[in-house]
Amino acid sequence: MQPWQDSSLDVTRRSFAEFASEHLAGPLETWDQPSGHPERAWRAAAEEGVLGICMPEHLGGQGRSVSHAVAAIEGIGSAVTSTGMLYAIASQLFGVQMPLAMLGSDEVIETVVRPAIQGEVVLAYAFTEEASGSDIFSTEATAVRDGDDWVLTGSKAYITNAPMADVALVFAKTGEGRSPFALTAFVVDMSWPGAAHGRDFEKVGFRSVRMGELIFDGVRVPKSHVVGRAGAGLSVLAESVGWERSAALSALLGPMDRVLGQVVEWTRTRRAYDAPIGSFQQVSARVADLVVRRTMCRLAIYDIAGRLGHGSSTQDHMQDIAATKLFVTESYRQFMLDAMQPFGVRGFLHEHEISQHVRDSLAATVWAGTSESMRNTIAKLAGLPVE
Ligand SMILES: Cc1cc2nc3c(=O)[nH]c(=O)nc-3n(C[C@H](O)[C@H](O)[C@H](O)COP(=O)(O)OP(=O)(O)OC[C@H]3O[C@@H](n4cnc5c(N)ncnc54)[C@H](O)[C@@H]3O)c2cc1C
């Protein structure tokens, strides 16, 4: 039996798909519009428990496995077209809540993680800056100690959910140069003096969630809001992106399921030369390739999800996680490009759903670390002298 065929995962996947078709699809969906965070949909998804499914029960979560959370997100994604919102939910759950539940202070866990699970506060994680992306050590944001507090100054760019974020996990330089202890992670409430939301960026894809800037102008951060300890920012970042590069890939599975169904239906019924186009071998072979890509992505994501869980660090699986991110995101992008072809001209129209999925897929090889960075990590862990 394959990991995703476990019957309890199937029940989870189906129940979240049913919930999403009833409560999220249709009027609540912001169809590919950069019109804002779909707050009602976000709250509805949180009330259904998606942000708590694999979070500890004492925090208001359901304490289920990471694989169940993957199944829930896959289920929602198979029923809605708001892929951007789904990505943001997966990103908050895995990329912020999971590391904070593991590494945050009691105060952060109570005042940030617990309400985030209920959908009462929206989180963002922020390491990218205008001048610093893949190379985290070129971060220009700095924090200096002042008594018991830290004073944070700088700005972060291209942050998912930033315009709506109540709280951000922010990475800043607290040490010199490229020392592995030069970074510290802070949990910053965006209502604190000196913290502000900056500009919005209009994106090509994932348009149902907003992306923006966060600005910190001498923000006083209490020591209880340092994650882990001062100088441990690199390992906090590695944990956060480790989740983004593995379990959060679940946001790509539902769209692949959904699109595959549409392509099969279309190629069975669209006719040319007096035959369904699916009877032409070039078309059926392309559909077979879609099935292969979807199946291998599922295998890879459920395999890695099955190895992650409460208390276990993503750092125990670094090479496999980088390989999963690289393989899944490149396969997903190729899947969407291939899925467009059988629709002919229709797939090139804004009104056709596949055109949105193609745009959504273009940045998958960039977010949470580029394909080049994944190859560097994989080669380095294989023993090569890669910087
Ligand atoms: C949809 C989306 C959502 C995002 N959400 C967030 C978020 O919530 N929070 C956040 O902090 N960031 C977010 N980002 C930003 C993302 O993390 C960065 O785009 C990514 O880390 C790459 O940084 P960069 O874009 O500055 O590219 P750069 O680092 O400037 O790289 C430019 C190019 O050079 C290549 N390159 C760089 N260094 C090397 C090297 N050593 N070897 C080979 N090639 C190299 C890169 O692979 C890339 O192709 C998001 C991005 C996208 C697309």
Ligand as a Chemical Component Dictionary entry (heavy atoms), coordinates in Angstrom:
data_LIG
# 
_chem_comp.id                   LIG 
_chem_comp.type                 NON-POLYMER 
_chem_comp.pdbx_formal_charge   0 
_chem_comp.three_letter_code    LIG 
# 
loop_
_chem_comp_atom.comp_id 
_chem_comp_atom.atom_id 
_chem_comp_atom.alt_atom_id 
_chem_comp_atom.type_symbol 
_chem_comp_atom.charge 
_chem_comp_atom.model_Cartn_x 
_chem_comp_atom.model_Cartn_y 
_chem_comp_atom.model_Cartn_z 
_chem_comp_atom.pdbx_ordinal 
LIG C1  C1  C 0 5.636  32.973 -4.346 1  
LIG C2  C2  C 0 6.755  33.370 -3.454 2  
LIG C3  C3  C 0 6.530  33.486 -2.094 3  
LIG C4  C4  C 0 7.575  33.896 -1.248 4  
LIG N1  N1  N 0 7.309  34.039 0.086  5  
LIG C5  C5  C 0 8.317  34.381 0.921  6  
LIG C6  C6  C 0 8.083  34.510 2.325  7  
LIG O1  O1  O 0 6.964  34.290 2.820  8  
LIG N2  N2  N 0 9.123  34.886 3.128  9  
LIG C7  C7  C 0 10.375 35.129 2.641  10 
LIG O2  O2  O 0 11.271 35.446 3.415  11 
LIG N3  N3  N 0 10.627 35.032 1.299  12 
LIG C8  C8  C 0 9.628  34.672 0.437  13 
LIG N4  N4  N 0 9.870  34.556 -0.913 14 
LIG C9  C9  C 0 11.181 34.925 -1.441 15 
LIG C10 C10 C 0 12.045 33.695 -1.716 16 
LIG O3  O3  O 0 12.414 33.071 -0.522 17 
LIG C11 C11 C 0 13.261 34.156 -2.522 18 
LIG O4  O4  O 0 12.779 34.565 -3.778 19 
LIG C12 C12 C 0 14.317 33.064 -2.696 20 
LIG O5  O5  O 0 14.933 32.752 -1.462 21 
LIG C13 C13 C 0 15.409 33.474 -3.692 22 
LIG O6  O6  O 0 15.910 34.751 -3.401 23 
LIG P1  P1  P 0 15.928 35.887 -4.542 24 
LIG O7  O7  O 0 14.603 35.889 -5.218 25 
LIG O8  O8  O 0 16.393 37.142 -3.917 26 
LIG O9  O9  O 0 16.954 35.384 -5.618 27 
LIG P2  P2  P 0 18.558 35.530 -5.538 28 
LIG O10 O10 O 0 19.052 34.908 -4.280 29 
LIG O11 O11 O 0 18.941 36.932 -5.833 30 
LIG O12 O12 O 0 18.989 34.599 -6.750 31 
LIG C14 C14 C 0 18.793 35.015 -8.108 32 
LIG C15 C15 C 0 19.169 33.801 -8.985 33 
LIG O13 O13 O 0 20.553 33.440 -8.743 34 
LIG C16 C16 C 0 20.628 32.084 -8.385 35 
LIG N5  N5  N 0 21.684 31.886 -7.376 36 
LIG C17 C17 C 0 21.915 32.612 -6.259 37 
LIG N6  N6  N 0 22.949 32.094 -5.570 38 
LIG C18 C18 C 0 23.366 30.995 -6.253 39 
LIG C19 C19 C 0 24.390 30.019 -6.060 40 
LIG N7  N7  N 0 25.197 30.044 -4.990 41 
LIG N8  N8  N 0 24.512 29.024 -6.984 42 
LIG C20 C20 C 0 23.708 28.966 -8.070 43 
LIG N9  N9  N 0 22.720 29.873 -8.311 44 
LIG C21 C21 C 0 22.553 30.858 -7.417 45 
LIG C22 C22 C 0 19.268 31.752 -7.762 46 
LIG O14 O14 O 0 19.011 30.363 -7.790 47 
LIG C23 C23 C 0 18.331 32.566 -8.657 48 
LIG O15 O15 O 0 18.043 31.858 -9.837 49 
LIG C24 C24 C 0 8.858  34.166 -1.775 50 
LIG C25 C25 C 0 9.074  34.008 -3.154 51 
LIG C26 C26 C 0 8.058  33.620 -3.978 52 
LIG C27 C27 C 0 8.333  33.453 -5.444 53 
# 
loop_
_chem_comp_bond.comp_id 
_chem_comp_bond.atom_id_1 
_chem_comp_bond.atom_id_2 
_chem_comp_bond.value_order 
_chem_comp_bond.pdbx_ordinal 
LIG C1  C2  SING 1  
LIG C2  C3  SING 2  
LIG C2  C26 DOUB 3  
LIG C3  C4  DOUB 4  
LIG C4  N1  SING 5  
LIG C4  C24 SING 6  
LIG N1  C5  DOUB 7  
LIG C5  C6  SING 8  
LIG C5  C8  SING 9  
LIG C6  O1  DOUB 10 
LIG C6  N2  SING 11 
LIG N2  C7  SING 12 
LIG C7  O2  DOUB 13 
LIG C7  N3  SING 14 
LIG N3  C8  DOUB 15 
LIG C8  N4  SING 16 
LIG N4  C9  SING 17 
LIG N4  C24 SING 18 
LIG C9  C10 SING 19 
LIG C10 O3  SING 20 
LIG C10 C11 SING 21 
LIG C11 O4  SING 22 
LIG C11 C12 SING 23 
LIG C12 O5  SING 24 
LIG C12 C13 SING 25 
LIG C13 O6  SING 26 
LIG O6  P1  SING 27 
LIG P1  O7  DOUB 28 
LIG P1  O8  SING 29 
LIG P1  O9  SING 30 
LIG O9  P2  SING 31 
LIG P2  O10 DOUB 32 
LIG P2  O11 SING 33 
LIG P2  O12 SING 34 
LIG O12 C14 SING 35 
LIG C14 C15 SING 36 
LIG C15 O13 SING 37 
LIG C15 C23 SING 38 
LIG O13 C16 SING 39 
LIG C16 N5  SING 40 
LIG C16 C22 SING 41 
LIG N5  C17 SING 42 
LIG N5  C21 SING 43 
LIG C17 N6  DOUB 44 
LIG N6  C18 SING 45 
LIG C18 C19 SING 46 
LIG C18 C21 DOUB 47 
LIG C19 N7  SING 48 
LIG C19 N8  DOUB 49 
LIG N8  C20 SING 50 
LIG C20 N9  DOUB 51 
LIG N9  C21 SING 52 
LIG C22 O14 SING 53 
LIG C22 C23 SING 54 
LIG C23 O15 SING 55 
LIG C24 C25 DOUB 56 
LIG C25 C26 SING 57 
LIG C26 C27 SING 58 
# 
